[in-house]
């Protein structure tokens, strides 16, 4: 919502242009959420957890509920995606 407020408050462009910017932002965020939460299957579970973690929706406490192997996969992927950074809960 903060991003929407920023788009609206900046006042760049006409009202219709700002509406289109907000619409595009919401459409993109909807796609991101769909990748994280739609179509749960065992074959996609780890990738969806990685996406949730990168979106800061999966805390350290949440992650601790999974096996060490799953935790290592998630942290390893995110570490590689960040160029070796070991920061927890930081977006890609």
C-alpha positions as MATLAB code, in Angstrom:
seq = 'XXXXXXXXXXXXXXXXXXXXXXXXXXXXXXXXXXXXXXXXXXXXXXXXXXXXXXXXXXXXXXXXXXXXXXXXXXXXXXXXXXXXXXXXXXXX';
ca = [
       0.000    0.000    0.000;
       2.931    2.308    0.643;
       3.953    2.002   -2.997;
       0.428    2.914   -4.107;
       0.414    5.932   -1.816;
       3.766    7.039   -3.234;
       2.532    6.752   -6.825;
      -0.564    8.778   -6.015;
       1.138   11.414   -3.857;
       3.958   12.129   -6.301;
       1.377   13.665   -8.577;
       3.297   12.890  -11.755;
       1.085   12.794  -14.816;
      -2.650   13.099  -15.105;
      -5.063   11.333  -12.783;
      -5.609    8.713  -15.465;
      -1.853    8.169  -15.895;
      -1.451    7.714  -12.121;
      -4.372    5.276  -12.159;
      -2.629    3.257  -14.889;
       0.605    3.234  -12.850;
      -1.258    1.959   -9.788;
      -3.096   -0.619  -11.881;
       0.194   -1.905  -13.340;
       1.795   -2.063   -9.893;
      -1.125   -4.045   -8.458;
      -1.153   -6.380  -11.443;
       2.555   -7.104  -10.952;
       2.177   -7.653   -7.207;
      -0.732  -10.013   -7.867;
       1.492  -12.096  -10.160;
       4.176  -12.257   -7.468;
       1.691  -13.426   -4.861;
       0.259  -15.992   -7.262;
       3.735  -17.484   -7.787;
       4.113  -17.850   -4.027;
       0.674  -19.136   -3.097;
      -1.114  -20.673   -6.088;
      -0.936  -24.293   -7.218;
       0.685  -25.965   -4.201;
       2.386  -29.227   -5.141;
       5.234  -31.168   -3.619;
       7.268  -30.532   -6.752;
       6.998  -26.750   -6.367;
       6.938  -26.440   -2.571;
      10.583  -25.463   -2.047;
      10.489  -22.888   -4.848;
       7.317  -21.377   -3.403;
       8.976  -21.197    0.026;
      11.969  -19.471   -1.594;
       9.622  -16.940   -3.171;
       7.823  -16.378    0.139;
      11.153  -15.893    1.887;
      12.373  -13.427   -0.735;
       9.134  -11.483   -0.295;
       9.773  -11.378    3.467;
       6.651  -13.442    4.135;
       8.517  -16.374    5.730;
      10.264  -15.503    8.992;
      13.208  -17.263   10.634;
      10.710  -18.799   13.059;
       8.564  -20.076   10.183;
      11.612  -21.457    8.405;
      12.686  -23.321   11.562;
       9.581  -25.493   11.243;
      10.997  -27.162    8.125;
      13.641  -29.850    7.879;
      17.314  -28.885    7.930;
      17.534  -30.000    4.292;
      14.686  -27.701    3.230;
      16.130  -24.806    5.222;
      19.524  -25.340    3.591;
      17.970  -25.411    0.113;
      16.100  -22.164    0.736;
      19.056  -20.357    2.273;
      21.446  -21.698   -0.347;
      19.300  -20.548   -3.252;
      18.751  -17.101   -1.764;
      22.443  -16.762   -0.951;
      23.378  -17.514   -4.556;
      20.654  -15.177   -5.839;
      22.087  -12.378   -3.674;
      25.629  -13.034   -4.786;
      26.719  -14.867   -1.641;
      25.075  -12.618    0.955;
      23.898  -14.520    4.010;
      21.260  -11.988    5.086;
      18.000  -13.565    6.195;
      14.713  -12.213    4.871;
      16.260   -9.834    2.375;
      14.571   -9.557   -0.994;
      16.305  -10.851   -4.084;
];
